[in-house]
């Protein structure tokens, strides 16, 4: 009996390995473009670009320096090729997608004072926005602006909500946000497409300042991390179920014979 149970356990271990239980793959990527946009305190900055400002900002409408939103674009082609190489082409599923932001200090009068609060993240269907070269001190007109973002690139009917998250406040430290696995997000990862995210206030008090790609100097201050697992093999799952059934039945028969002695 002991030998039979040992055989079944060894078989289960082999099936577990073939299914890929416990295996994970991870891929991290920094943005290829990002920018914040704002109308400013008086609306005079609505057509201005801040793609090279060194910071990303999120702030609620009605605050002293006006509303701020931020956009980020990631090239996910490397995720697809990485997971295909590890698990086989198309033989994997996404377990999680996490956005990492690094808080930065308030050092420009253009920004609102940093304050804790809630912000939302949405997946944008339109990836054609341009980062631009404007800074906090010298805005430009060669990239996405507050007006163009809302008029051209945001599509409330088709963009997908990826969650509402908490900013704890403060001007330092990394925060990780697990994004909802919407159909569009899953498609972007599995097809190796560009991923555009829009970050915006979800309450009346939040004012979040984070390091942008131009302000990170190559550090991993802002990342999207994708974790994938192998797609279970149907035949292996059926085999495991059968072996487990045999194991349970064998233990029951052994207990029944033992009780009759």
C-alpha positions as CSV (number, residue, x, y, z in Angstrom):
1,X,0.0,0.0,0.0
2,X,2.8,2.4,0.9
3,X,4.5,1.8,-2.4
4,X,1.3,2.4,-4.3
5,X,0.7,5.7,-2.5
6,X,4.3,6.7,-3.1
7,X,3.9,5.9,-6.8
8,X,0.8,8.1,-6.9
9,X,2.6,11.0,-5.2
10,X,5.5,10.8,-7.6
11,X,3.0,10.8,-10.5
12,X,1.2,13.9,-9.0
13,X,4.6,15.6,-8.8
14,X,5.3,14.9,-12.4
15,X,2.0,16.1,-13.5
16,X,2.3,19.2,-11.4
17,X,5.6,20.0,-13.2
18,X,4.1,19.3,-16.6
19,X,1.2,21.7,-15.9
20,X,3.6,24.3,-14.7
21,X,2.1,24.9,-11.2
22,X,4.4,27.2,-9.3
23,X,6.2,28.6,-12.3
24,X,6.0,32.3,-12.9
25,X,7.6,34.7,-15.3
26,X,8.2,38.4,-14.8
27,X,8.8,41.3,-17.2
28,X,9.4,44.9,-16.2
29,X,9.6,47.9,-18.5
30,X,10.1,51.7,-18.2
31,X,7.9,54.1,-20.2
32,X,8.8,55.2,-23.7
33,X,6.9,58.4,-23.2
34,X,5.1,60.3,-20.4
35,X,3.9,63.8,-19.6
36,X,1.6,65.7,-17.2
37,X,-1.0,68.2,-18.4
38,X,-2.8,71.0,-16.6
39,X,-5.0,74.0,-17.4
40,X,-3.1,75.8,-14.7
41,X,-4.6,78.1,-12.0
42,X,-6.3,80.4,-14.5
43,X,-6.6,78.1,-17.6
44,X,-3.7,79.7,-19.4
45,X,-1.8,76.4,-19.6
46,X,-4.5,74.3,-21.3
47,X,-2.6,74.1,-24.6
48,X,0.8,73.7,-23.0
49,X,3.0,70.6,-23.0
50,X,5.1,69.3,-20.1
51,X,6.6,66.2,-21.5
52,X,10.1,66.8,-20.3
53,X,9.4,68.3,-16.9
54,X,11.0,65.5,-14.9
55,X,7.8,64.9,-12.9
56,X,4.3,63.4,-13.3
57,X,1.4,65.1,-11.4
58,X,-2.1,64.2,-10.5
59,X,-4.3,66.8,-8.8
60,X,-7.9,67.3,-8.2
61,X,-9.9,70.0,-10.0
62,X,-10.5,73.0,-7.7
63,X,-7.1,73.1,-6.1
64,X,-5.2,76.3,-6.1
65,X,-2.9,75.5,-9.0
66,X,-5.6,73.7,-11.0
67,X,-6.2,70.1,-12.1
68,X,-3.4,67.8,-13.2
69,X,-3.5,64.6,-15.2
70,X,-0.6,62.4,-16.4
71,X,-0.2,60.0,-19.3
72,X,2.3,57.2,-19.7
73,X,3.1,54.9,-22.6
74,X,4.9,51.5,-22.4
75,X,6.2,49.2,-25.2
76,X,5.0,45.7,-24.2
77,X,6.6,43.8,-27.2
78,X,9.3,42.6,-24.9
79,X,6.8,41.0,-22.5
80,X,5.2,38.9,-25.3
81,X,8.6,37.7,-26.6
82,X,9.9,37.0,-23.1
83,X,6.9,34.9,-22.0
84,X,6.8,33.1,-25.4
85,X,10.4,32.1,-24.9
86,X,9.8,30.9,-21.4
87,X,6.5,29.1,-21.7
88,X,6.0,28.6,-25.5
89,X,4.2,30.9,-27.9
90,X,0.8,31.7,-26.6
91,X,1.1,29.1,-23.8
92,X,0.8,31.6,-20.9
93,X,-1.7,33.7,-19.1
94,X,-1.3,37.0,-17.2
95,X,-1.4,36.8,-13.5
96,X,-0.9,40.5,-12.6
97,X,0.1,43.8,-14.0
98,X,1.6,46.4,-11.5
99,X,2.3,50.0,-12.0
100,X,5.2,51.4,-9.9
101,X,5.5,55.1,-9.2
102,X,8.1,56.9,-7.1
103,X,7.0,60.0,-5.2
104,X,9.1,63.1,-5.7
105,X,9.3,66.4,-3.8
106,X,7.4,69.6,-4.6
107,X,10.0,72.0,-6.1
108,X,8.1,74.2,-8.5
109,X,5.3,76.7,-7.9
110,X,3.4,75.4,-10.8
111,X,2.3,72.3,-8.7
112,X,-0.2,72.1,-5.9
113,X,1.0,71.1,-2.5
114,X,1.4,67.4,-2.1
115,X,-1.6,65.8,-0.4
116,X,-2.9,62.2,0.2
117,X,-6.0,61.0,-1.7
118,X,-7.4,58.8,-4.4
119,X,-6.6,58.6,-8.1
120,X,-7.8,56.6,-11.0
121,X,-6.0,54.8,-13.8
122,X,-7.6,54.1,-17.2
123,X,-6.3,52.3,-20.3
124,X,-6.4,54.6,-23.3
125,X,-7.3,53.1,-26.6
126,X,-5.5,55.9,-28.5
127,X,-1.7,55.6,-28.3
128,X,-0.9,58.4,-30.8
129,X,-0.3,61.1,-28.3
130,X,3.2,62.7,-28.3
131,X,5.3,63.3,-25.2
132,X,6.7,66.7,-26.2
133,X,9.6,68.7,-24.9
134,X,8.0,71.2,-22.5
135,X,9.3,71.7,-19.0
136,X,7.8,73.1,-15.8
137,X,9.6,76.3,-16.4
138,X,9.4,76.5,-20.2
139,X,6.2,74.8,-21.5
140,X,6.0,73.9,-25.2
141,X,3.3,73.3,-27.8
142,X,4.9,70.2,-29.5
143,X,3.1,67.4,-27.5
144,X,0.1,66.4,-25.6
145,X,-1.7,69.2,-23.7
146,X,-4.7,69.3,-21.3
147,X,-6.9,70.4,-24.2
148,X,-5.7,67.8,-26.7
149,X,-5.7,65.0,-24.2
150,X,-9.4,65.4,-23.3
151,X,-10.5,66.4,-26.8
152,X,-8.6,63.9,-28.9
153,X,-7.0,61.1,-26.9
154,X,-9.5,60.3,-24.2
155,X,-12.5,58.2,-25.3
156,X,-14.8,57.7,-22.3
157,X,-16.9,55.2,-24.2
158,X,-14.0,52.8,-25.0
159,X,-11.2,53.5,-22.5
160,X,-11.2,51.0,-19.7
161,X,-11.0,51.6,-16.0
162,X,-8.0,49.8,-14.3
163,X,-8.8,50.8,-10.7
164,X,-8.9,53.5,-8.1
165,X,-5.9,53.7,-5.9
166,X,-4.6,55.4,-2.7
167,X,-1.8,57.8,-2.6
168,X,-0.6,57.9,1.0
169,X,1.1,61.3,0.7
170,X,4.7,62.2,1.1
171,X,7.5,63.2,-1.3
172,X,9.6,60.0,-1.3
173,X,9.2,56.3,-1.6
174,X,7.9,53.8,-4.2
175,X,4.2,52.8,-4.4
176,X,2.9,49.8,-6.3
177,X,-0.6,49.6,-7.8
178,X,-2.1,46.3,-9.0
179,X,-4.1,47.1,-12.1
180,X,-7.3,45.4,-13.0
181,X,-6.9,42.9,-15.8
182,X,-9.3,44.4,-18.2
183,X,-9.8,42.9,-21.7
184,X,-7.9,45.7,-23.3
185,X,-4.9,45.4,-20.9
186,X,-4.7,41.7,-21.4
187,X,-4.8,42.2,-25.2
188,X,-2.1,44.8,-25.1
189,X,0.2,42.4,-23.2
190,X,-0.5,39.3,-25.1
191,X,-0.2,41.0,-28.5
192,X,2.9,43.0,-27.5
193,X,1.3,46.3,-28.2
194,X,1.9,49.8,-26.7
195,X,0.1,50.4,-23.5
196,X,-1.1,54.0,-22.7
197,X,-2.3,54.8,-19.2
198,X,-4.1,58.0,-18.0
199,X,-3.8,59.0,-14.3
200,X,-6.3,61.4,-12.9
201,X,-7.8,62.5,-9.6
202,X,-10.6,60.4,-8.0
203,X,-11.4,62.7,-5.1
204,X,-11.3,66.4,-4.3
205,X,-8.0,66.5,-2.4
206,X,-5.3,64.4,-4.0
207,X,-2.1,66.0,-5.2
208,X,0.4,63.4,-6.2
209,X,3.9,64.2,-7.6
210,X,6.0,61.4,-9.0
211,X,9.3,61.1,-11.0
212,X,8.9,60.9,-14.7
213,X,11.2,59.1,-17.1
214,X,13.1,62.3,-17.9
215,X,13.6,62.8,-14.2
216,X,14.6,59.3,-13.3
217,X,18.2,59.3,-14.9
218,X,17.9,55.7,-15.8
219,X,16.7,54.5,-12.4
220,X,13.7,52.2,-12.2
221,X,11.5,54.9,-10.6
222,X,8.6,54.2,-12.9
223,X,7.8,50.8,-14.2
224,X,5.1,48.4,-15.4
225,X,5.7,44.9,-14.2
226,X,3.8,42.0,-15.8
227,X,3.7,38.5,-14.1
228,X,2.6,35.5,-16.2
229,X,2.1,31.8,-15.5
230,X,2.0,28.9,-18.0
231,X,-1.4,28.0,-19.3
232,X,-2.5,24.7,-17.8
233,X,-2.4,21.7,-20.1
234,X,-5.9,20.2,-20.3
235,X,-4.7,16.5,-20.6
236,X,-2.4,17.0,-17.7
237,X,-5.1,18.4,-15.5
238,X,-7.4,15.5,-16.3
239,X,-4.5,13.1,-15.5
240,X,-3.9,14.8,-12.1
241,X,-7.6,14.6,-11.3
242,X,-7.6,10.9,-12.1
243,X,-4.5,10.3,-10.0
244,X,-6.0,12.2,-7.1
245,X,-9.2,10.2,-7.3
246,X,-7.2,7.0,-7.2
247,X,-5.2,8.2,-4.2
248,X,-8.3,9.1,-2.3
249,X,-9.9,5.8,-3.0
250,X,-6.8,3.9,-2.1
251,X,-6.5,5.7,1.3
252,X,-10.2,5.0,2.0
253,X,-9.8,1.2,1.2
254,X,-6.7,1.1,3.4
255,X,-8.5,2.8,6.3
256,X,-11.5,0.4,5.9
257,X,-9.3,-2.7,6.0
258,X,-7.4,-1.4,9.0
259,X,-10.7,-0.7,10.9
260,X,-11.8,-4.3,10.3
261,X,-8.7,-5.9,11.9
